[in-house]
Amino acid sequence: MDFGPYLMLATLEGLIQAAVLSLTALGLSLVFGIMRVVNVAHGEFFMLGAVLAWFISTTVGTHPALGFVLALVIAPVLVGAIAAAADWLVLKRINYDPEATIVATIGILYILQQTALMTYGPDARPVEPPFNTRIALPWFSLSDGIIWPWGLATTTYKLFVIAAAIVMMLGVWLTMTRTKLGLILRATQIDRDMAQAFGIPVERIYALVFGIGAGLAALGAVLIVPIQQAHYLMGADPLLLSFIVVIIGGLGSLRGTVMAAVLIGLSDGIISVFFSPTLAKIIATLFVAMVLVYRPQGLFGAKPA
């Protein structure tokens, strides 16, 4: 039996995971790169986006497309607002101390997780995709002069997830490199004290960045929840994979984050299909160990001065 068709399907699943992982890890990378905060609660913001997507889509209760569009807009904004409030109420009070922020974000993690358990419940619940037309994939095997069509298919929604993630990542890149806001964010990243001396409200910028990072994670969750299911414990894997991606790509490097997300997402998807998800996580962890040993700044991170 031809190996190619199954590899094609596994690659497609890996691309979907890479697309969502890129958004989630991009949010984590922005927070660390600009604020120097290790946000352990990042996975719970992802979970919160999925839970809110389910709540919004079921509350609307009309056509699935309307509920999904509202969730796609409202859930990231709400999660971003909650994250900005958490920054203002908690992280700002401890002056963004590296050790204290880790403990504080662990506390935020448990607050969000237990709040979701009490309000949403322990059950995993699906969100209906706005469209889900099956599309036949063009794969043909030439053998002995005979063309054998394979019954490969995907859905329009899965292709939409990949396209939407690419558009959002381009939007983040354009914002960081072509707008005044991006200039302010980069100035704050390079030198907080100098940026404050030039009149940049650094504390407000930090709250904005923390909210944007959480909003990107929530956006990835809204995109993936029609394929998976919303669950109050679903934040662990995105958090682990996001940290792996950020370490491999380079702390604070947007280009490295995207490249590493594609690498990890594809390898995780392909290895999970042909072997097991556990083996995929083990290989990714070993890769992180090698990067930390031989290139501590990451594959695309700048070398320390």
N, C-alpha and C positions, 0 to 999 in steps of 0.2 A: 504494500500500500504506500502511496506517495506521501512523503513527510511534509512536503511544501504546503498543502492546504491547512494543515493543523498549525504550522508555524505562522502562517498568515493570520489565522484567527487569534493565536496567542499574541502576536505583535499588535493587532488591533486592540485587544484588551489591555495590553501594556501601554499603548498610547493614551487610552482613556485614563488609566491610572496616572500616567505621567502628566497629563493635562491638569487634573485636579491637584496632584501633588505639587505642581509648579506654582499654582495659585496659593496653596497653603504654605509652602516653604518660602515663597516670596514675601508673604506677610511676616513670617518669623525673621527672615533676613533683614527686612526693613527695620523692624523693632530693634534687633541687636545692632545693626550697622549704625543707626542714628542715635539710639538711646543707650546702647551698651547694656541692655536688659535681657537676661535669659528668661524668656516668658514660658514657664512650665505649664501655664494654663492655656496655651495656644490650642491644644487639642480640644479643650472644652468649649472654646469659642467655635470651633468647627462643629462640635456636637450640637451646640446651641443653634447654629444656623440650620442644621438639618431638622431639629425639633420644631423650630419656628416655621420652617417651610411646610412641615406636615400640618401644623396648627392653622396656618394661613390658608393653605389649599383646602383643608376640610371645612374651615369656617365659611369660605366663599361659597363652596358647594355648587357651583354652576359648571361651566365648561372647564375641563382640566387645564386648558391653555391659559385661561384668565387667572386661575388660582396660582399657576406656576409663575406667570409674569409678575403678579403681585408679590409672591414669595421671593422672586429673584431681585426685586427692588427693595422690598421692605425688610426682609430678614438681615441682609448685610448691614443696612443702615441701623437697625435696632441693635445688632450685636456690636457694631462699631461704637454706638452711643454708650452701651453698657461698658465696653472696654475703656472708653475715654473717661467715664465716670469712675471706674476702678483705678485708673491712673491718677485722677485728681484726688480721690479720697484716700488711696493707700500708698501708691508708689511715690507720689510727690512728698508725702509726709515723712518718708524714710530717706528722702534726698537721693533716691535711685542708687543707694548703696548696693554693690554687686551681690554680696552675700545675703543681705536682707531682702533684696527683691526676689531671690530664689525662694526663700521661705514664704514671702508674701504671695507670690504667684501660685505656690502650692496650696496656700489657704484659699485663694480665689478659685483654684481648680475644684477643691472639695465643695465649696459653696455652690458653684454652678452645677456640679454633678448631682449633689443631693437635692438642690432645688428642682432640677429636671426630673429626678426620681419621684419627688413628692407631687409634682404638678402633672407630669407627662405619664408617669408610670413605668414599670419595668419591661413592658412589651415592646418588641420591634414592630414598627408600623410602616407600611409602604406609602409612597406618594405617587400618584398616577402621572405618567409623563404627558406633556402637552401634545405630543405626536409620537408615533411609534411604528411607522411603516417599515416593513421588512424590505431590505434591498439585497438582491443577489450579488455576490462578489465575483468578479471575473477571474476565475482561475481555471486553467486548462493544462492538462498534462499530455504531452506528445509522446506516445509510446507505440512503436511498431507502425507508424503511419496512421494511428487512430487517435482522434481527439476525444478525451474523456472529460465531460463536464462534472464538476464536483458541486455538491449541494451546500455551498457556503453562503451564508447570509449574515447580515448585520441589520441594525435599525437606523432610521434617520436620526433618532434622538442621540444615539451614541456618537454619530458623526458630528452632531450639533455640539456636544460637550467639548470635543476636541477643538472645533472652530471657535466656540465662545471663549475658551481658555486662551487661545492664541490672540484673539482680539483684546481681551482684558490685559494680557501681559504686554502687548504693544502699547496699550493705553498707559500702563504704569511707566513703561520705558519713555514714552513721549513726555509724560508729566515730569519725570525726573530730569530729562535732558533738554526740554524745549520750553519750559514754563518758568515763571517767576517763583511759583511754589517749589518746584524742583530745585531751583537755585538756592532758595532758603533752606530746604531740607539738606542739601549737600553742604552748605556752609555750616549748618548746625552739626552735621556729622564730623566735619573736619576739625572744628574748634568751637566748642560750646561757649567758652568764655568770650572769645572774640566776637562770635555772633551776637551774644547778649550785649556786648559793648557797642555794637552797631545798631542797637535798637530792636533786634529780633526777639520777640517774646518766646524764649526757649521753652518755658514750662507749657505754654499753650501748644507749641509745636510738638512737644513730647506727647501731650494728650491726643493731638491729632494723629500722630504717627502710630501710637498704640491702638487707636480706633481704626485706622486704615488697615493695620496688620491683622487685627481681629476680623474686620469686614472682609478682607480677601479670603481668610480661612472660611468664613461663613458662606461666601459666594461659591467656593469650591464644594462645600457641603450641599448647598441647594442644587448644584449641577449634578452631583452624584447620587442624591437620595432617591430619584426615580429609578435608578439602576440597583442600588442597594436598599436598605431600610433604615429609618431613623431609630436610634436606640441611645439610651442615656449613657452607655459605656463605649460608644463608638469613637471617642476621642483619642484613645490610646495609640492605635496604629498610625493615624495621621501625625501625631506628635512625634513618635519615634522616627518615622520616615522623614519628617521635616527636619529634625535635628541631623539625621544622617546626610540629607541633601545639603544642608547649610554647611556642615563640616567639610564635606567633600568638595563642594563648589567654592568655598572660601567665605569666611564670615564677612557679611556686608557686601558681597559681590553679587549684583543682580544677574549678570551674564552667567556667572558660575553657578548660581542657584538654578537657573533654567536648564543649563546643560546637565547638571548633576541630576535634576529631577527627571529629565528624559532618560538618562542612563539608568537610574534606579527604578523608575517606573516601568521601563521596557524589560529590564532584567527580572524585576519582581513578577511582572505579568507572565513572561515566558516561562520562568522557572516554576511558578506556581501552577501553571497549566500542565507542564510535562512531568514535574516532580512533586513538590509540595510547597505551600506557603512558608512553612517553617524553614526549609532549606534556603528559600529566597532571603529570609531575614538573616539567617546565619551568614550567608555570603556577603550581604550588604554590610553587616557588622564587621566582618573580617576586612572588607575593603576600607571601612572607616579607620580601623586600626592601622592598616598599612599607610593610609594617607597621613594620620597623626604621627607616625614614626618617620616617614621619609619626606613629607611635605606638610608640616604642621599648619601652614597658612592656607591650605586647601589648594586645589588644582588651579584655580583662577584668582586666588587671593594675593594681595600684594605682600611682598616680603617685609618684615619689620625693619625699620631703619636702624 
